[in-house]
Amino acid sequence: QVQLVESGGGLVQPGGSLRLSCAASGFVFSTYSMRWYRQAPGKERELVAHISSVFGGGSTNYLDSVKGRFTISRDNAKNTLYLQMNSLKPEDTAVYYCNAPSISSWGQGTQVSVSS
């Protein structure tokens, strides 16, 4: 069974940093493109960052509003996806989820709150 477990969220001040992790199991992680999503209260879930599989060379793409601040990466040997979040803004407050384009199940997510 596919399992995705997000961790690393927390409450930080504007300008702070967090590193999110996503532990994946139940599929051959390295062969799947992976994504980070977020959902703010009262808002629809949005795609934040994308990283291709080993076949795609690990290329990355980002939501315009996080470019230059967030970095998506992966460790295929550890079946783990990461999101390094720097220069955090209140607008980044949301529950963050990891997933793959072809996977329909979702984990619990990890909450990121940015406020003074």
Secondary structure by P-SEA (a helix, b strand, c coil): cbbbbbcbbbbbcccbbbbbbbbbccccccccccbbbbbccccccccccccccccccccccccccccccbbbbbcccccbbbbbbcccccccccbbbbbccccccccbbbbbbbcc
